[in-house]
Amino acid sequence: MKKLQIGLALSGFSFFAILILRFVRVPFLDPDGNASNIASFLIMGAVFYYFIKRFKLPSLIYFRAPRFTPISTFAIFFAIAVLFASFAHEKFEMKPWNVAIPGILFLLSIGIGEELVARGFIYGVLKERSHKAAILVSSLLFGLMHLNLYTGSDWDPWLAYWHVASAFCFGFFMCALLIATESIWVPVLAHALFDWGVVFDKTPPVRKDLPPISFPFWDGLASPFGDFIFLFLPGLIIFFFMKPRRIWAPRWFKSLALRIALHWKLVDETEDKSELIGQY
């Protein structure tokens, strides 16, 4: 029953985030809607940051500068490699400054708003109950939140399925960056850069009066495969290297090593020796 209540609450908060994106508007000096788009994501981020602080979620520890360790450095370089790989398949062009500057601000606002909802709030709510569930459920809800882009005449089941699956893989990768670097600002910046094509894509935007795109069954089913390879698997690799490893050795050797460590005061004598032996 408790799990159901948490699930419904998180779904409600996710729907609330979508409402903010849909209805926040700047009523003046905004003929193109740029200020409204930026404001809606920033307000969403501010509201959910308030929730994070109000409920004292464990994700508060990630609101700091990244910690540079071997695993965080590896994760950042991995993210840069994935980013360059995705850029290699896109065609970008530099926009005029009156478009580029608001566009960059918009991309940063997307990163701030969506990361504070998914990795800050949803992940933070679930983290103490189950770390694995926090990663998977926050990524899944992040994916489902993108269904609001496919409503009414824009509905296309295969495009919706691809976008949800793609966003799930992306959210999983962002979780890996968050945990490896211990800073939410790394996924915020990565999120903005991965969305670069939203503003700087050279391809003309799709006209609204075009019919929905449809795919054959197997093509549609396999459409998120590239995101699985370039986002989900890199996230798994980062998590793999973050997981503590046990070093196999005979028990007598572990006991001898522990005695030496105690003799030279390398470990605390008050700790449980059986647990210390089991860690190695």
Rosetta blueprint (number, residue, H / E / L):
1 M L
2 K H
3 K H
4 L H
5 Q H
6 I H
7 G H
8 L H
9 A H
10 L H
11 S H
12 G H
13 F H
14 S H
15 F H
16 F H
17 A H
18 I H
19 L H
20 I H
21 L H
22 R H
23 F H
24 V L
25 R L
26 V L
27 P L
28 F L
29 L L
30 D L
31 P L
32 D L
33 G L
34 N H
35 A H
36 S H
37 N H
38 I H
39 A H
40 S H
41 F H
42 L H
43 I H
44 M H
45 G H
46 A H
47 V H
48 F H
49 Y H
50 Y H
51 F H
52 I H
53 K H
54 R H
55 F L
56 K L
57 L L
58 P H
59 S H
60 L H
61 I H
62 Y H
63 F L
64 R L
65 A L
66 P L
67 R L
68 F L
69 T L
70 P H
71 I H
72 S H
73 T H
74 F H
75 A H
76 I H
77 F H
78 F H
79 A H
80 I H
81 A H
82 V H
83 L H
84 F H
85 A H
86 S H
87 F H
88 A H
89 H L
90 E L
91 K L
92 F E
93 E L
94 M L
95 K L
96 P L
97 W H
98 N H
99 V H
100 A H
101 I H
102 P H
103 G H
104 I H
105 L H
106 F H
107 L H
108 L H
109 S H
110 I H
111 G H
112 I H
113 G H
114 E H
115 E H
116 L H
117 V H
118 A H
119 R H
120 G H
121 F H
122 I H
123 Y H
124 G H
125 V H
126 L H
127 K H
128 E L
129 R L
130 S L
131 H H
132 K H
133 A H
134 A H
135 I H
136 L H
137 V H
138 S H
139 S H
140 L H
141 L H
142 F H
143 G H
144 L H
145 M H
146 H H
147 L H
148 N H
149 L H
150 Y L
151 T L
152 G H
153 S H
154 D H
155 W L
156 D L
157 P H
158 W H
159 L H
160 A H
161 Y H
162 W H
163 H H
164 V H
165 A H
166 S H
167 A H
168 F H
169 C H
170 F H
171 G H
172 F H
173 F H
174 M H
175 C H
176 A H
177 L H
178 L H
179 I H
180 A H
181 T H
182 E L
183 S L
184 I L
185 W H
186 V H
187 P H
188 V H
189 L H
190 A H
191 H H
192 A H
193 L H
194 F H
195 D L
196 W L
197 G H
198 V H
199 V H
200 F H
201 D E
202 K L
203 T L
204 P L
205 P L
206 V L
207 R L
208 K L
209 D L
210 L L
211 P L
212 P L
213 I L
214 S L
215 F L
216 P L
217 F H
218 W H
219 D H
220 G H
221 L H
222 A L
223 S L
224 P L
225 F H
226 G H
227 D H
228 F H
229 I H
230 F H
231 L H
232 F H
233 L H
234 P H
235 G H
236 L H
237 I H
238 I H
239 F H
240 F H
241 F H
242 M H
243 K L
244 P L
245 R L
246 R L
247 I L
248 W L
249 A L
250 P L
251 R H
252 W H
253 F H
254 K H
255 S H
256 L H
257 A H
258 L H
259 R H
260 I H
261 A H
262 L H
263 H H
264 W L
265 K L
266 L L
267 V L
268 D L
269 E L
270 T L
271 E L
272 D L
273 K H
274 S H
275 E H
276 L H
277 I H
278 G H
279 Q L
280 Y L
